């Protein structure tokens, strides 16, 4: 069975420093490419240091992975969290803060919706149909560009990898996709997401401005296989929270 590896690796004792960010390689998500587009992508910071990735889905709502908001099984306090938005280089983005007490996790997927102060960024379209085997998708994030100690090579600029959706019964996906169809499994085409990419967008591929948010990345084996929570399966929950 493939060992499931969650991709948030930044803990209280292992956090990326500003000096590392300034010199981190920017050309890969472990073999991917530098992004030229992704206005809805959001960088999550924990205690001011890079932690995860997310997506703006409404002017005051970000979606990310639930596991990014827990340390040793305990919820991370709102006051420790911030987000950088509005620029592919997170060092040039604008900081927004969570609205205290306004985080809502899905009961059926590794997804968290976080209400924040208003953001002046384009928001991602939400997929209404499920992914299909063979479909090419694009994942975005500011995470690790190396194997080993991923905290030392977080990228300051947005990166991307291309992946192909595989059948849920593909044996390589054993231990990855969650029961009940809330996740989908992907194989590497160019690049593989890693630590710090958790919660980031998995988008359809199309002309700029026409992409849809298909999934929320939540884990990979760092070599060949990645997984994401499927947005279409959680669409009713997302809409109810954002409109509530």
C-alpha positions as CSV (number, residue, x, y, z in Angstrom):
1,X,0.0,0.0,0.0
2,X,1.3,3.5,-0.9
3,X,2.1,5.4,2.3
4,X,-0.2,8.4,2.6
5,X,1.9,11.6,3.2
6,X,0.1,14.7,4.3
7,X,1.8,17.7,2.9
8,X,1.8,20.3,5.7
9,X,5.2,19.8,7.2
10,X,5.7,23.2,8.9
11,X,5.5,22.8,12.7
12,X,6.4,25.0,15.6
13,X,10.0,23.8,15.6
14,X,10.5,23.5,11.8
15,X,9.4,26.7,10.1
16,X,10.7,28.4,6.9
17,X,12.7,31.5,7.6
18,X,12.6,34.7,5.6
19,X,16.2,34.2,4.5
20,X,15.4,30.8,3.1
21,X,12.5,32.2,1.2
22,X,14.7,34.8,-0.4
23,X,16.9,32.2,-1.9
24,X,14.5,29.3,-2.5
25,X,14.4,27.9,-6.0
26,X,11.3,29.1,-7.9
27,X,11.3,26.8,-10.9
28,X,9.5,23.7,-9.6
29,X,6.9,22.0,-7.5
30,X,9.5,19.3,-7.3
31,X,9.9,19.3,-11.0
32,X,7.1,21.6,-12.1
33,X,7.2,25.2,-13.4
34,X,6.9,28.8,-12.3
35,X,3.3,30.0,-12.7
36,X,2.4,33.0,-14.8
37,X,-1.2,33.2,-13.6
38,X,-3.2,32.4,-10.6
39,X,-4.9,35.5,-9.1
40,X,-7.2,33.4,-6.8
41,X,-4.2,31.6,-5.2
42,X,-3.6,32.4,-1.5
43,X,-0.6,31.8,0.7
44,X,-1.3,30.8,4.3
45,X,1.1,31.9,7.0
46,X,1.4,30.5,10.5
47,X,3.1,32.9,13.0
48,X,4.2,34.9,9.9
49,X,5.9,32.0,8.3
50,X,4.8,30.0,5.2
51,X,2.5,27.0,5.9
52,X,0.0,26.1,3.3
53,X,-1.8,27.3,0.1
54,X,-5.5,28.1,-0.5
55,X,-7.9,29.6,-3.0
56,X,-10.2,32.6,-2.8
57,X,-13.7,31.4,-3.6
58,X,-15.6,34.6,-2.5
59,X,-14.5,38.1,-1.6
60,X,-14.3,37.1,2.1
61,X,-13.8,33.3,1.9
62,X,-10.7,31.1,1.3
63,X,-10.8,27.3,1.0
64,X,-7.8,25.3,2.1
65,X,-7.1,21.8,3.6
66,X,-8.5,21.2,7.1
67,X,-5.2,19.6,8.3
68,X,-3.4,22.9,7.8
69,X,-5.3,24.3,10.8
70,X,-4.3,21.7,13.4
71,X,-1.1,21.1,15.3
72,X,-0.7,17.8,17.3
73,X,-4.5,17.3,17.0
74,X,-5.3,20.8,18.4
75,X,-6.9,23.7,16.5
76,X,-4.5,26.5,15.6
77,X,-5.6,29.8,17.1
78,X,-7.0,32.4,14.6
79,X,-4.5,35.1,15.8
80,X,-1.6,32.9,14.6
81,X,-2.9,32.7,11.0
82,X,-2.7,35.2,8.1
83,X,-2.9,35.1,4.4
84,X,-1.0,36.8,1.5
85,X,-3.1,37.6,-1.5
86,X,-3.0,39.5,-4.7
87,X,0.5,38.6,-6.1
88,X,2.2,35.6,-7.5
89,X,5.2,36.6,-5.4
90,X,4.0,36.2,-1.8
91,X,6.5,38.8,-0.6
92,X,4.6,41.4,-2.6
93,X,1.1,40.4,-1.7
94,X,-1.4,42.0,0.7
95,X,-2.0,40.5,4.1
96,X,-5.5,39.6,5.2
97,X,-6.5,38.2,8.6
98,X,-9.1,35.6,9.5
99,X,-12.4,36.7,11.1
100,X,-12.2,35.2,14.5
101,X,-14.4,32.1,15.0
102,X,-15.4,31.9,11.3
103,X,-13.6,28.7,10.2
104,X,-15.8,25.9,9.0
105,X,-14.5,22.4,8.2
106,X,-16.2,19.8,6.0
107,X,-17.4,16.7,7.7
108,X,-16.7,14.7,4.5
109,X,-13.4,16.0,3.1
110,X,-10.1,17.5,4.1
111,X,-11.4,21.0,3.4
112,X,-11.7,24.2,5.5
113,X,-13.5,27.4,4.7
114,X,-12.0,30.5,6.3
115,X,-13.7,33.9,6.4
116,X,-11.3,36.8,6.1
117,X,-11.3,40.5,5.8
118,X,-12.4,41.6,2.3
119,X,-10.0,40.6,-0.5
120,X,-9.7,42.6,-3.8
121,X,-8.8,39.6,-5.9
122,X,-10.5,37.5,-8.6
123,X,-12.3,34.5,-7.1
124,X,-12.2,31.0,-8.5
125,X,-15.1,29.4,-10.3
126,X,-16.3,26.2,-8.6
127,X,-16.7,23.0,-10.5
128,X,-20.2,21.6,-10.7
129,X,-19.2,18.4,-12.4
130,X,-16.8,15.7,-11.2
131,X,-13.4,15.0,-12.6
132,X,-13.0,12.1,-15.1
133,X,-10.1,9.6,-15.5
134,X,-7.6,10.8,-18.1
135,X,-8.4,14.5,-17.5
136,X,-5.4,16.8,-17.3
137,X,-5.4,19.2,-14.4
138,X,-3.1,21.9,-13.0
139,X,-2.1,22.3,-9.4
140,X,-0.8,25.5,-7.9
141,X,1.2,26.2,-4.7
142,X,4.1,28.0,-3.0
143,X,5.4,24.7,-1.4
144,X,8.6,22.8,-1.5
145,X,10.8,22.6,-4.5
146,X,13.0,19.8,-3.2
147,X,12.8,16.5,-1.4
148,X,14.3,15.9,2.0
149,X,13.8,18.9,4.4
150,X,11.0,20.6,2.5
151,X,11.0,23.5,5.0
152,X,14.3,24.7,3.5
153,X,13.1,25.1,-0.1
154,X,9.6,26.7,0.1
155,X,9.1,28.9,-3.0
156,X,8.4,32.6,-2.7
157,X,6.7,32.6,-6.0
158,X,3.7,30.6,-7.2
159,X,4.5,27.3,-8.9
160,X,2.4,24.7,-10.8
161,X,2.4,21.1,-11.8
162,X,0.4,19.2,-14.3
163,X,-1.3,16.0,-13.3
164,X,-3.6,13.4,-14.8
165,X,-6.7,12.1,-13.0
166,X,-6.6,8.3,-12.7
167,X,-9.3,5.8,-11.9
168,X,-10.1,5.5,-8.2
169,X,-9.4,1.8,-8.3
170,X,-5.9,2.3,-9.6
171,X,-3.7,0.3,-7.1
172,X,-1.2,3.2,-6.9
173,X,-4.0,5.1,-5.1
174,X,-4.4,2.6,-2.3
175,X,-4.2,4.6,1.0
176,X,-4.8,7.9,-0.7
177,X,-8.4,8.4,-1.7
178,X,-10.8,8.6,1.2
179,X,-13.9,6.4,1.4
180,X,-17.1,7.9,0.1
181,X,-15.8,9.5,-3.1
182,X,-14.6,12.8,-1.4
183,X,-11.1,12.6,-2.9
184,X,-9.7,11.9,-6.4
185,X,-6.3,10.6,-7.3
186,X,-3.8,11.9,-9.9
187,X,-0.6,10.8,-11.4
188,X,2.4,13.0,-12.2
189,X,2.8,14.5,-15.7
190,X,5.2,17.3,-14.9
191,X,5.9,18.1,-11.3
192,X,4.5,16.8,-8.1
193,X,3.1,18.9,-5.2
194,X,4.7,18.6,-1.8
195,X,4.9,20.3,1.6
196,X,3.4,23.8,1.7
197,X,1.2,23.1,-1.3
198,X,-1.5,21.6,1.0
199,X,-4.9,23.2,0.5
200,X,-3.9,24.7,-2.9
201,X,-6.1,24.7,-6.0
202,X,-6.3,21.9,-8.5
203,X,-7.8,23.6,-11.5
204,X,-9.1,22.6,-14.9
205,X,-6.9,23.7,-17.8
206,X,-8.2,26.4,-20.1
207,X,-7.8,30.0,-21.3
208,X,-7.1,32.4,-18.4
209,X,-10.2,33.3,-16.5
210,X,-12.1,30.2,-17.6
211,X,-10.5,27.6,-15.3
212,X,-12.6,26.0,-12.6
213,X,-11.6,24.8,-9.1
214,X,-11.8,21.0,-9.3
215,X,-10.1,20.1,-6.1
216,X,-8.2,21.0,-2.9
217,X,-4.8,19.3,-2.8
218,X,-4.2,17.4,0.4
219,X,-1.4,14.9,-0.1
220,X,1.2,13.2,-2.3
221,X,3.9,10.5,-2.2
222,X,6.4,13.1,-3.5
223,X,7.1,10.9,-6.5
224,X,4.2,9.8,-8.6
225,X,0.7,10.1,-7.0
226,X,-1.2,13.0,-5.5
227,X,-4.7,13.4,-4.1
228,X,-7.3,16.2,-3.7
229,X,-10.7,16.7,-2.2
230,X,-13.3,17.0,-5.0
231,X,-15.0,20.3,-5.0
232,X,-18.1,19.1,-6.9
233,X,-18.8,16.6,-4.2
234,X,-18.7,19.4,-1.6
235,X,-20.4,22.1,-3.6
236,X,-23.6,22.3,-1.5
237,X,-21.5,22.6,1.7
238,X,-19.3,25.3,0.2
239,X,-22.3,27.4,-1.1
240,X,-24.2,27.0,2.2
241,X,-21.2,28.3,4.2
242,X,-20.2,31.2,1.9
243,X,-23.8,32.4,1.5
244,X,-24.7,31.8,5.1
